[in-house]
Amino acid sequence: MKYSNIIFDFDGVIIESNHVKDKAFFDIFTNYGDNVAQFSYDYHLANRGVSRFDKISYVMKRFNLPDYDKKKIINDFSEKVFEEICNCELVDGVLEFLENHYTKHNFFLISATPTEELINILQRINIKHFFIDIFGSPKNKKYWLSYLIKNKYLDAKHSLFIGDAESDKIASNAFSIDFCLRLNGDNEDLIDNNVLFTIDNFDKIHKFIK
């Protein structure tokens, strides 16, 4: 099938950065005890692709942590992950795929990473220019897909969403957008009838999009 539009998630799809954020969700709550930190880590793993704001808010509410700490926790998270993510390796084959196909398809990026931080990372690793639009939190992925369809005249029938998390699959299925699951080693349980195909890397994805 020919796809005019390809929508990418970021962490675990463009860049091998999931491990960085996994660790950060533990580290930012260690001052409140190992039980809080472990809960945060486990909750994050079960909700990859969801905004950090939502996950941090949930953990704080669960343990009745003071609201005035929220800004510091979020800032600590951003400081911990930014430099490390910028130094992570790209997913195998993705740079070549972007370079060879960005003039043939409309590339969009939708992530749970805050928009400004996401743009700064993309600029640092020099891939921002491949994407027509870049969207992040605090709005979620379903919101941005709806925005693209309504305001950018994006045709869902000729679009493909590439993600690695349940939130990616749910968002794409909500608008009947074909979904490709990038396998990262611990998300095989997401494979079902709503996953059109899977990839380990981008070396052969061109076979699916023509």
N, C-alpha and C positions, 0 to 999 in steps of 0.2 A: 504493500500500500504506500502511496505517496503522501507524505506528511508535509504540509506547508509550514506548520508551527511545531516546534519542539520546546517543551517546558522542562527545565531541569530543577531538581532540588540541589542543594549545595553540599552540605556535609555528607560524606559517604557516597556521593555521586560525582561531583567535580573534584573533590579533594579528600584525601584519606585523613580526616580530622575527627572522626567520631570518638576515638580514644582520648583525645584532648579534652573534649567536653564531658566525657564520662567521668574522668578523674576530677574535673573542676566541680561537678555537682556534688562530689563527696567533700572536697577540700573547703568549699565556701561555708559549710555548716559544721566544721570540726570544733569550732569554739563553743558550740551548743551541745557537744557530746557526740560520742561515736554512734549512738543509736539514732540521733537525728541525721547525722551525716550518711549513715548506711541507708536509712529510709529514703533520703533524697536521691542517693545513687540508684537504688532499686526502682524508685518511682520514675526517675529519668529514663532508665533502660526500658521500662514498660511503655514509655510515652515519647519515644524519639520522634523528632519532627514537630513537636509541640513547642510553642514559645517558652523561652526561659522565664519570662515574666509570669506566665501562668503556672509553671512548675514551682518556681520559688514561692509564689503566693500560696499555692496549695500546701507546701511543706510548712510554711510559717503559720498558716491557719491551723494545720493539723497539730502542731506543737505549741500553739498559742505564743508564738514569739512576738516581741514588740514591733509594732508597725514602723517605728522610727529607724529600725535597723534595715529595712527593706532596701533603701537606696544604696547603702553601703554594701550590702550583699550583692546586689546587681552590679555595682561598680567593680567590686572585687572579682566577680566572675569575668567581666569584660577584660579586665587587666590581665587575668590569668591566661585567658585563651587567645588573645589577639596575636601576640608575637609567635606563639607556638603554632597557631594555625597557618600563619604566613610562611612558616618554615616546613609545613607538612608537604609531602609529595602529592602530586596530582594523581588521580586514578589513571591506571595504565591506558594509554591510547586517547585520553580525552582531549589533550592539547592538539594532537593531530586531527582529531575529528572536528574540533571547533575551527581550526585553521582552514580545513578543507571544505567545510560545509556551511559556514556562517553566511555566505553569500547566496546559498541555494535554499535555505530555510530561514524562517523567522525564529530566532532563539530568544527565549525568555528565562529568567531565573526567579524562582519563588522559594524562599527559605524562611525558617523560623528565627534565623539570626536577625537582629535589628537592622533596618535598612541602611542607616548611615554606617554602621560598623561593617556590614556586608560590602558596601561600595568601597570603603577604605581598604578592605582585604583584597578585593578584586583589582583595585588600582595598584596595590603593592605587588601583587603577583602577575600583573600585566595581562589580565584577560577580560577586563571590563568591556573593552570595545567589541567583543563578540556578541554582546547581548543588546537587544533592542530596548528592553525594559528590565529593571531589577527591583524586586519587591521583597520586603521582609516584615518582621513583626514591628509594632504590636498587632497589626491586622494578621489574621490567619490565612492559610493557603486557600481555603474555600472562598474567602472574601476576594482574594486577588484573582482567582480564576473567574469568578463572577464579574469582576471589574474588567478583565481582559475581554470576556465574551460580550459584555454590554457596551463597552466604550472603545475597544480596539477592533471590534468586528472580527474577533477571533472565531473561526469556524471549528467547533468542537469535533466535528466529523473528520476533519483533516489535521487533527492535533494529537500529539503524543506527549505524555508526562512520564519522565524518568525519575524515579525516586527509590528510596531504600527503607521507608518507614510506613507504618500503618496509616499515619495521617496523610501521607502522600497518596496512598491507594484510595482512601476514603474521599479525599478531595477530588481526585480525577474521576472516580466513579459517580460522584454527585452530579457531574456534568456530562456523563457518558463519553469521557475522553479516554482513549486507549492508554493503558498503563503498562510500562516496562519496569520490572523490579531489578534493581542493581543488587546482586547478591554480595553481602559483605562478610559472610562467615557465620552470622548468628541470626539471620532473618528468613531462613528457608520456610519457617512456619507461616509466612505471609502468602505463600504460593497457593492460589486457588483459582476459581473460574474467572475472577475479576482481574487476574494478571494475564495479559496477552502473551508476553514472553519475558524471559530473564536474560541478564547478561552478567558476566563476571567483570568485564572491562569493555572498552570501546573499540577494540581491535576489529570486531566483525559486525558492529551495529549497523553499518551502512547497508548490509544485506536485508535488514528489516524495514528500513525507512523508504526504500525506493518503490 
